């Protein structure tokens, strides 16, 4: 059986740094100085408490998380946050604003509507989500409990280049598919959440960064496991946390810091995206689906002249060692996800494959 690694363009769970996987492999049987696997040790042990503290410290360092914010490691994925955000932050008699830019923000709206009043402050659904709204298109509610948006849209290949301006309302962001892919000013946000399985680590752990004053909105009558205040008060260990996921996220944070931090990582991601978009735009054989000013640097979506050619492209690219290029089932086409750990040589190899495919089929 071949152990050669493919170029993994999957939208998630996504590629992880090989050095991280190798370290986890070396330490899987017994953590250094512990004599047990991370899969075995108690979450109440000094060893795990040290791993949790180091992971949090590195998250804070990498993201420049200021004082006055709690860093939480939760479960349930970003999808549970669709419910937890309004359950904790949407006060009775108030309104939450949501900016809708794709399928995941639509799902967030659906869950928030179960809790209270939701106002769609902006949407590009009528344009098949090929772009994100402009600032002048937003209709924000005075005194909103918060404003929610999705920073990057994996299915439609769009991304916000700057945060929307929302006034005094806390800005809440689902950053699942571009968290720590570029510098971020955490102080602009009331709450940030991200499923780990794109840029942060494996599936099964969710990063939440919340401004401490917002914890007061978590009502004491809430179910304990759904309360941010509960998790913050127990340092993410109200119940058994996802120990392996936190450990692996910690290794990814160390890797990211060793790359030079978010400025250096962002520069690499800029190059990867520019290389691939240049090929997409070169002749017109390939066609990007997102408007150029909204193009994602994480999920690069494109079409070919026909669905038949797309099927052929998917089949031949898989045979050539490129995995995960088929677009989301709801929209079709092709999608190359090039998260932080995706190597530049993989983008260059895909471009060469695209050139040859066009030569043979154009």
N, C-alpha and C positions, 0 to 999 in steps of 0.2 A: 504494500500500500504506500502511495506517495505521501511524503511529509512536506513537500515543497509548498510554500505559502503562495496563495493566489493574491492578486491585487483585488482587495475587498472594497467595492464601491457601495456596499449595502448602506441603506439609510438608518439602520439600527435594529438590533445591536450592531455596533460598528467596529471598525478596525481599532486595535489597541497597540501601543508601542511594543515592538518585539522585546525590547530590554525589560519592560515591565512584566510581560508574560514569562520571560526567562527567569526573572527574579522570583516571581510567584511559584514557578515550577520548582526552583531550587529549595524554596522555603516551605513548600506545601506539606511535606512530611513532618517537619519540625521547625518552628520559628527559632531563629538564633537565640540561644540563651534561655529558651523556654522549654524545649523538649516535647512540645505538642504542636499539632497543626492549628492554624488559624480556624480551621473548621471544627476544632474540638474544644478550644479554651473557653472558659467562662467569660461572659461579657462583664462580669463583676471583678474579674481578675486585674491585678496591677498591670499585667502585660497588655491586655486589651485597652484598659484605660489610657495607657501610654500611646497606643496606636490611634485611638480616637482623638486624644489631645493633639498629637502631631499632625494628624490629617486636618483638623480644624485650623490649627496654626498655619499650615501651608495654604489652605484655602484663603485664609485672611491675607496672607502675604501675597499670593499670586493675584488675587482680585482687588487688593488694596481696600479690603473691607474696613470701614472706619469703626471707631468705638461707637457704642449705641446701637449695634446690630447683633442679633443672635444668629449663629450658624447652626442649622439643624440637619440631621441625617435621618430621613423618614422612609417609609415604605408606601407601596401603593402606586408608584409611578406618578407622572404628571397628571394622569387622569383623576387620581384621588384629589389632587390639588384643585381641580375644577370645582369640587364640592367644598373642600376645606376653606378655600379663600372666601367665598360668600358666607359660609357658616360662621366664620370667625370675624369677618370684616364688614359685612353688610348689615348695618343696624336697622331695626324696625323703623318704618316710616321714611327711610331714605332710599336713594337710587344708586345703583352701580352702573357705570358706563363701560361698555365693551366695544372695542374696535375689532371688526371681523375681517380677517384676511385669508381665511382658509378653513379647512375641515376641523382643525384642532380648536381654533377660536370659536367655531360654531358649536362644538361640543362643550366648550367652557360656558358659553351662553346658556345652553340647554340645562346644564346643571345649576347654574346660578338662578335661573328662573324658578327652580323648585324651592328656592330659599326666600326670594324677595323680588323687588322691582328691578328690572334690568332695562337699560336704554342702550340701543345700538347707536353709538356715537359716530360711527363711520363704517362703511363696508364697500368692498369692490366686487361683491358677488355678481353684480350685473355684468361685469367685465370678465367673468370666469377667473377672477383672482389673479390676473396677470400682473398686478402691481399692488403696492400698498397705498393707502389714501394720502393725499397731501394734507398739510396742516390746515389749510383754509377750507377743507372739506369736512372737518370734524365738527360735530354738533355736541358740545360738552354740556353736562348738566351742572348748574350752579349748586355747590354744596354736595356734590357726589361723594359717596362713601369711599370710592376709589375708582380709578380708570385702569382697565385691564387690556393688555395687548400681547400678541405673540410676536416675538422679535424676528423669527425666521420660520418660514413655512415650507416644511419638507416636501409636501406633495406638489406644490405649485412652483417651487423654486424662487420664492421672493424673500426679501429681507429688508428690514428697516436699516437705513444708514445712520440715522440719528433718532433719538427718542422723541415721541410726540410731546408737545408742550401742553401740560394739563392743568396749569395753575396750582392751587393749593391742595388739590385732591392727591392722596397717595397714589403713586404710579405702581401698578402691579404687572409683572412680566413673566410670561412663560418663555423661558430661554432654553428650552430643552435641546434644541438642535444647533445652537451657536454659542452656548455659555463658554466663556473663557477662550473663544476663538479669536479675540481681539481685545484691546483695552476696554474696560468698562468702568463707568463712574457710578459706583454703588450708591453714593449719596443722593442720586437723583430718584431713587426708588424707595417705596415703602416696603415692598416684598418682591423677591425674585425666587422663582422655583425652576428646577430643571431635573428631568429624568437623567440618570447618569450615563445612559448607554449610547451616547453620541461622542462627547468629548471628555467625559469625566471618569468613566470606569465601566463596570458591567451593569447589566439590568438588575433591578432589585433594590437599588438605593436611590433616593431622591434628595437632592440638595435644596434646602430652603434657607434663604437669607432674609430675615425680617427685622424691621426697625423696632426697637424695644417698646416704644410708646404704643405701638399697635397691639401689643400683647394684651393690653387692658380691655380690648374689644372682645376677647374670648370670654364668653359668659360662663359663669360657674355651673350653670345648668347643662352645659354641653356634655356630650359623651366624652369621656376622658381622652380616648385615642384620637379624637377628631379636633382636639384643642391645641392650638399652638402654644398656649400658656403652659399646658401640661408638659409638652415635650421640651420647651425651653427651661422649665423649672427642674426637669430631671436630666438635663444635659444629653438629650436624645436617647436616654436609657430608661424611659418609663416602663417599656417592655424590652424583650430581647431584640436588640437592633440587628440589622443585616451585617453581621460582623465581617464576613468575607468581602462584601461589596465595599465597606468602609476601608478595609485594609487595602484593597486594590485601588480604590480612589486615592488613597494616600500615596501609593506608588506612582500613580499618574500625576498627582500634584508635584511630587519630587521631580519627575521627568520633565514636566512643563517648566518648572523653575530652572532646571538645568539647561533648557533650550534658550534661556534668556528672558523668560517671562512673557507676558501677553503682547508686548510690543514686538518682540522677535517672532512669536508665533503668528501674530497678525500679518507680519510682512511675508512670511512663508505662505500663509493662506491667500494673501493677495496675489502672489506669483502663480500659485497653482490655478486659481480661478482665471486669472488673465490669460494664461497659456491655453486653457481649455476653451474659454469663450472666443479667443482669437481664431481657433480652428473652426468653431461653430459658425463664426461670421465670415469666414474666408471666402467662400464661393456661393453660398446659398443652398448647397445640397443639404446641409444641416440647418435647422431653424430653431433658435432659442425660443422658448415659450413665454418667458417673463419679459416685461418691458425693461429696457437697458438700465434705467435709473432705479429699478427695484430688484435687480438680479441678485440672487443669493450667491455667496461665496462658499457655502457649505453644500448645497444641493443644486446641482447644475442640470437643468431640465432642457431637453431638446427633442425635436421630431425629425424624421426623415421624410422623403417625398411620398411614401405610401406605408400603410400598415404592413404590407407584405415585406417591404424592405426592413421595416423595424423588427419584424419577427426574425428575419434572416440575420440582421445585425446582432440581435440578442443571442441567437444560437451560435453564431460564429465567434462572437466576443467571449462567450463562455468557454468554448473550445480552445480559445487562445489564452485562457488564464485570467480573464476579467470576470469577476463575480458581482452580481447584484445590479447590473446596469438597466434592467427592465424597469420602466416607470411604474408608479403606483397604479394598482388595478383600476382605480376610479377615473384616471385621466389618460392612461396609456403613454405612449412615447417612451423616451429613454431618460434615465436619471443617473448622474454620476455624483455620489456623495463623497466629498473630499474633506473629511473632518481633520482635526489637528494631527492625528497620528498617521494619516494617509501620506505615503512618501511622494516626493516630487517626481521621482523616476517612474512611478506608476501613472502619473498624469502624462508624462512625456511618452510613455509606452502606449497609452490609449490614443494620444494624438496621432502617433505613427500608424496605429491600427485604423483609425478613422480615415486617414489619408489613403491608405491602401484599399479600404472598403469603398471609398468614393471612386477611386480609379477603376475598380472592377465593376461597379454598379451604377456609376453616375452617367 
